[in-house]
Amino acid sequence: MGVRVRVRVRYGSVSLDLVALVNIGYETDVPELLIPVDVARSLSLWPRLPDNTVVETYRTASGLMKVYRVGGAQVSLLVEGNEVRSSKAYIVISEYTDEALISDQLASELDIAIEDPARGLWRLRGEPLVRRSEELTPL
């Protein structure tokens, strides 16, 4: 099942709420949110990429993947519609994914603690309340 949470992504004047998979196997040095092209388009980041975009090659479990990395985003964790944690993050655009992914560093910044990945259970670090994963919704 995995753990999916609702986040609000802000880039420039555009804001978008979406469900993202917390992927602690997506190891990064800084907070990153990997998004599909459709989400990038909704954030006005595609097809015309910002000037600060860096083209990189990421190593994944499926092999090498070309991505477009953009700085300057704000990602907030939403719980019951409220922003409870927030972090600056890089947006990583992939033409080969169909789901938004939260990196290990971003999960840490948002205080997400995975309790049971198979059952989709998580909590905010330091809080006793265990929450259920968000349902995956089409992008």
C-alpha positions in Angstrom: 0.0 0.0 0.0 2.6 2.6 1.0 2.2 5.8 2.8 0.7 8.7 0.9 0.1 12.2 2.3 -1.6 15.3 1.1 0.7 18.2 0.4 0.4 21.7 -0.9 3.0 22.8 -3.4 3.7 26.4 -4.1 5.9 27.7 -6.9 5.8 31.4 -7.6 2.2 32.5 -7.5 0.8 29.0 -8.2 -0.4 26.6 -5.6 -1.6 23.0 -6.0 -2.8 20.3 -3.5 -1.9 16.7 -4.3 -1.3 13.3 -2.8 2.3 12.2 -2.8 4.0 8.9 -1.9 6.5 9.0 0.9 9.4 7.2 -0.5 12.3 6.8 1.9 14.2 4.9 -0.7 14.3 8.2 -2.7 17.5 9.3 -1.0 18.6 12.9 -1.5 20.9 15.5 0.0 18.2 18.2 0.2 14.3 18.1 0.3 12.9 17.1 -3.0 9.4 16.5 -4.4 9.5 14.5 -7.7 6.4 15.2 -9.8 5.1 14.0 -13.2 4.8 16.3 -16.2 1.1 16.8 -15.7 1.7 18.3 -12.2 4.5 20.4 -13.5 2.2 21.8 -16.2 -0.4 22.7 -13.4 2.4 24.5 -11.6 3.3 26.4 -14.8 6.7 24.7 -14.9 6.2 22.8 -18.1 6.8 22.9 -21.0 8.6 26.2 -20.5 11.1 25.4 -17.7 12.3 28.2 -15.4 15.8 29.7 -16.0 17.1 28.0 -12.8 16.3 24.5 -14.1 19.1 22.0 -13.9 19.0 18.9 -16.1 20.3 15.9 -14.2 20.4 12.1 -14.4 19.1 10.2 -11.4 19.9 6.6 -10.6 16.7 4.7 -9.8 15.8 1.1 -9.1 14.7 0.9 -12.7 17.9 2.5 -14.1 19.0 5.9 -15.1 16.4 8.7 -15.5 16.7 12.2 -16.9 15.0 14.8 -14.7 14.6 18.6 -14.5 15.4 20.0 -11.1 14.0 23.4 -10.1 14.6 25.3 -6.8 12.4 27.7 -5.0 9.3 25.7 -4.1 7.5 25.5 -0.8 5.9 22.1 0.2 3.4 21.9 3.1 2.0 18.8 4.7 -1.8 19.0 4.9 -3.6 17.2 7.7 -7.4 17.5 7.7 -7.0 20.4 5.3 -4.6 22.4 7.5 -0.9 23.1 6.8 0.9 21.5 9.8 4.5 21.4 8.5 6.3 23.2 5.7 9.7 23.1 4.0 11.5 24.7 1.1 12.1 22.1 -1.5 13.4 21.4 -5.0 10.8 20.3 -7.6 12.1 17.4 -9.7 10.2 16.9 -12.9 10.2 13.4 -14.5 8.7 12.4 -17.8 8.7 8.8 -16.6 6.6 8.8 -13.5 2.9 9.0 -12.9 2.9 9.7 -9.1 4.4 12.5 -6.9 7.2 11.2 -4.6 8.5 12.7 -1.4 12.2 12.2 -0.8 13.7 11.1 2.5 15.0 14.6 3.2 11.5 16.2 2.6 9.8 13.5 4.7 12.2 14.3 7.5 11.6 18.1 7.2 7.9 17.5 7.3 8.2 15.3 10.4 6.6 12.3 8.7 7.2 9.1 10.7 6.2 5.9 8.9 4.6 3.4 11.4 3.6 0.6 9.0 4.2 0.9 5.3 2.2 -2.1 4.3 -0.9 -0.8 6.1 -0.3 2.8 5.1 0.1 4.0 8.7 2.1 7.1 9.6 2.2 9.9 12.2 3.8 13.2 12.8 7.1 12.7 14.7 6.6 13.2 18.4 2.8 12.9 18.3 0.9 9.7 19.4 -1.9 9.9 16.8 -1.4 7.3 14.0 -2.9 8.3 10.7 -4.0 6.4 7.6 -2.6 6.9 4.2 -4.4 9.2 1.7 -6.1 7.4 -1.2 -4.2 7.7 -4.4 -6.1 10.0 -6.7 -5.6 10.4 -10.4 -3.5 13.5 -11.3 
